[in-house]
């Protein structure tokens, strides 16, 4: 009976910290959505909201890490439970960094607005990549909640689309700057926005890799896709 009691307590603690991660993920998602809106509408109020949320995201990351350290010290988990706690820690870090990227987007949007050249820039070309990245992060969180390895593999494949959108946008932006050198400063801000969007997709990809690590015990980072698919089966 004592063992069952301890197991139940441990499960409760795991569920509690997992819920906190989902809460953090929801907060970061809202940051990214607001950042995309700020970019598409060149809305300075939305940009400011994103920046103001950063402190809350950072505090949540610290709280979750503290909770994880406490669980590991008290429970000394092994095997899959330990892998899950490690993956939760890494997922939390990636969510915080995705929030950082949303904040970067917001800061760049403010810089572009203040430069007075907002409407002249080809920012519409970023919206597809931004929506893809935001959707990918949402899928990664859903897959993590279910520990769904098939969904994780799908996310890893989808990240390539964001990379292709980024490459295409960079080529377009270079052409734009060559045609009108006066836009170079603001265009560089937009280039940093594009890179931040790509990084959000990378963080979603990282979370997907942790799902496979938890379920299968395989570290698939920097691994060819055919080997990832084999490990996830």
C-alpha positions as CSV (number, residue, x, y, z in Angstrom):
1,X,0.0,0.0,0.0
2,X,2.7,2.6,0.8
3,X,4.3,2.0,-2.7
4,X,0.9,2.5,-4.4
5,X,0.4,5.7,-2.3
6,X,3.8,7.1,-3.4
7,X,3.1,6.1,-7.0
8,X,-0.2,8.0,-6.9
9,X,1.5,11.0,-5.4
10,X,4.2,10.9,-8.1
11,X,1.6,10.7,-10.9
12,X,-0.2,13.6,-9.4
13,X,3.0,15.7,-9.3
14,X,3.8,14.7,-12.9
15,X,0.3,15.7,-14.0
16,X,0.6,19.0,-12.1
17,X,3.9,20.0,-13.8
18,X,2.7,18.8,-17.2
19,X,-0.4,21.1,-16.8
20,X,2.0,24.0,-16.0
21,X,3.9,23.3,-19.2
22,X,0.6,23.4,-21.2
23,X,-0.3,26.7,-19.5
24,X,3.1,28.1,-20.5
25,X,2.6,26.8,-24.0
26,X,-0.7,28.6,-24.2
27,X,0.8,31.8,-23.1
28,X,3.6,31.6,-25.6
29,X,1.1,30.7,-28.4
30,X,-0.8,33.9,-27.5
31,X,2.4,35.9,-27.7
32,X,3.1,34.5,-31.1
33,X,-0.4,35.2,-32.4
34,X,-0.2,38.8,-31.1
35,X,3.2,39.2,-32.7
36,X,1.9,38.0,-36.0
37,X,-1.0,40.4,-35.7
38,X,1.3,43.3,-34.9
39,X,3.4,42.4,-38.0
40,X,0.4,42.1,-40.3
41,X,-1.2,45.3,-39.2
42,X,1.9,47.2,-38.0
43,X,0.1,47.6,-34.7
44,X,2.2,49.1,-32.0
45,X,-0.2,48.3,-29.1
46,X,-0.1,44.6,-29.9
47,X,3.7,44.7,-30.1
48,X,3.8,46.2,-26.7
49,X,1.5,43.5,-25.3
50,X,3.9,40.8,-26.5
51,X,6.8,42.5,-24.9
52,X,5.0,43.0,-21.6
53,X,4.1,39.2,-21.5
54,X,7.8,38.3,-21.6
55,X,8.4,38.7,-17.9
56,X,5.5,36.3,-17.1
57,X,6.8,33.7,-19.5
58,X,10.3,33.9,-17.9
59,X,8.9,33.6,-14.4
60,X,6.8,30.5,-15.4
61,X,9.9,28.8,-16.8
62,X,11.8,29.4,-13.5
63,X,8.9,28.1,-11.5
64,X,8.6,24.9,-13.6
65,X,12.3,24.2,-13.4
66,X,12.2,24.6,-9.6
67,X,9.3,22.2,-9.4
68,X,11.1,19.7,-11.7
69,X,14.3,19.9,-9.5
70,X,12.2,19.2,-6.4
71,X,10.5,16.2,-8.0
72,X,13.8,14.7,-9.2
73,X,15.4,15.2,-5.8
74,X,12.5,13.7,-3.8
75,X,11.4,10.9,-6.2
76,X,14.7,9.9,-7.9
77,X,12.8,8.6,-10.9
78,X,14.3,6.1,-13.4
79,X,13.7,5.0,-17.0
80,X,10.7,6.6,-18.7
81,X,9.7,8.8,-15.8
82,X,13.2,10.4,-15.8
83,X,13.1,10.8,-19.5
84,X,9.7,12.5,-19.2
85,X,11.0,14.9,-16.6
86,X,14.0,15.7,-18.7
87,X,11.8,16.3,-21.8
88,X,9.5,18.5,-19.8
89,X,12.5,20.6,-18.8
90,X,13.8,20.9,-22.3
91,X,10.3,21.6,-23.7
92,X,9.9,24.4,-21.1
93,X,13.2,25.9,-22.3
94,X,12.1,25.7,-25.9
95,X,8.8,27.4,-25.1
96,X,10.5,30.2,-23.3
97,X,12.8,30.7,-26.3
98,X,9.9,30.7,-28.7
99,X,8.5,33.4,-26.5
100,X,11.8,35.3,-26.8
101,X,11.4,35.0,-30.6
102,X,7.9,36.5,-30.4
103,X,9.3,39.4,-28.4
104,X,12.0,39.9,-31.0
105,X,9.3,40.1,-33.7
106,X,7.4,42.7,-31.6
107,X,10.5,44.8,-31.0
108,X,11.4,44.7,-34.7
109,X,7.8,45.7,-35.7
110,X,8.1,48.7,-33.4
111,X,11.4,49.6,-35.0
112,X,9.9,49.4,-38.5
113,X,6.8,51.5,-37.5
114,X,9.1,54.1,-35.9
115,X,11.2,54.3,-39.1
116,X,8.1,55.4,-41.0
117,X,8.6,52.8,-43.8
118,X,6.2,50.1,-42.6
119,X,3.7,50.2,-45.4
120,X,6.3,50.1,-48.1
121,X,7.9,46.9,-47.0
122,X,6.9,43.4,-48.4
123,X,5.9,42.1,-45.0
124,X,2.9,40.2,-46.4
125,X,5.3,37.5,-47.6
126,X,6.0,36.6,-44.1
127,X,2.5,35.8,-43.1
128,X,2.4,32.3,-44.5
129,X,5.6,31.3,-42.7
130,X,4.4,33.0,-39.5
131,X,1.1,31.0,-39.6
132,X,3.0,27.8,-40.3
133,X,5.3,28.3,-37.4
134,X,2.5,29.2,-35.0
135,X,0.5,26.2,-36.1
136,X,3.5,23.9,-35.8
137,X,4.1,25.0,-32.2
138,X,0.4,24.3,-31.4
139,X,0.7,20.8,-33.0
140,X,3.9,20.1,-31.0
141,X,2.1,21.0,-27.7
142,X,-0.9,18.8,-28.6
143,X,1.4,15.9,-29.5
144,X,3.4,16.4,-26.3
145,X,0.2,16.2,-24.2
146,X,-0.6,12.9,-25.9
147,X,3.0,11.7,-26.3
148,X,2.0,11.0,-29.9
149,X,5.1,9.9,-31.8
150,X,3.3,9.7,-35.2
151,X,2.3,13.4,-34.8
152,X,5.9,14.2,-33.8
153,X,7.3,12.7,-37.0
154,X,4.8,14.7,-39.0
155,X,5.9,17.9,-37.2
156,X,9.6,17.2,-38.1
157,X,8.6,17.0,-41.8
158,X,6.5,20.1,-41.7
159,X,9.4,22.2,-40.4
160,X,11.0,22.0,-43.8
161,X,8.1,24.0,-45.2
162,X,9.0,26.9,-42.9
163,X,12.6,26.7,-43.9
164,X,11.6,26.9,-47.6
165,X,9.3,29.9,-46.9
166,X,12.2,31.6,-45.1
167,X,14.6,31.0,-48.0
168,X,12.1,32.3,-50.5
169,X,11.4,35.5,-48.5
170,X,15.2,36.2,-48.0
171,X,15.6,36.1,-51.8
172,X,12.7,38.4,-52.3
173,X,13.9,40.9,-49.6
174,X,17.4,41.0,-51.2
175,X,15.9,42.0,-54.5
176,X,13.8,44.6,-52.8
177,X,16.8,46.2,-51.1
178,X,18.8,46.2,-54.3
179,X,15.9,48.0,-56.1
180,X,15.7,50.7,-53.4
181,X,18.7,51.0,-51.1
182,X,16.9,53.5,-48.9
183,X,14.9,50.6,-47.5
184,X,18.0,48.6,-46.4
185,X,17.7,49.5,-42.7
186,X,14.0,48.6,-42.3
187,X,14.4,45.6,-44.6
188,X,17.1,44.3,-42.2
189,X,14.6,44.6,-39.4
190,X,12.2,42.5,-41.5
191,X,14.9,40.0,-42.1
192,X,15.4,39.6,-38.3
193,X,11.6,39.1,-38.1
194,X,11.8,36.3,-40.7
195,X,14.6,34.6,-38.8
196,X,12.7,34.8,-35.5
197,X,9.7,33.1,-37.3
198,X,12.0,30.3,-38.6
199,X,13.3,29.8,-35.0
200,X,9.8,29.3,-33.6
201,X,9.4,26.4,-36.1
202,X,12.8,25.1,-34.9
203,X,11.6,25.1,-31.3
204,X,8.4,23.2,-32.3
205,X,10.7,20.7,-34.0
206,X,12.8,20.3,-30.9
207,X,9.7,19.6,-28.8
208,X,8.7,16.9,-31.3
209,X,12.1,15.2,-31.0
210,X,11.6,15.1,-27.2
211,X,8.3,13.2,-27.6
212,X,10.1,10.4,-29.4
213,X,12.8,10.5,-26.7
214,X,10.2,10.0,-23.9
215,X,8.2,7.2,-25.6
216,X,11.0,5.3,-27.4
217,X,14.1,6.3,-25.5
218,X,15.8,7.3,-28.7
219,X,17.6,10.6,-29.2
220,X,16.7,11.6,-32.7
221,X,18.4,15.0,-32.8
222,X,20.5,15.6,-35.9
223,X,19.2,12.3,-37.3
224,X,18.2,11.7,-41.0
225,X,14.4,11.4,-41.4
226,X,14.3,7.8,-42.4
227,X,16.1,6.9,-39.1
228,X,13.7,9.1,-37.2
229,X,10.7,7.3,-38.7
230,X,12.2,4.0,-37.8
231,X,13.0,5.0,-34.2
232,X,9.4,6.4,-33.8
233,X,7.7,3.1,-34.8
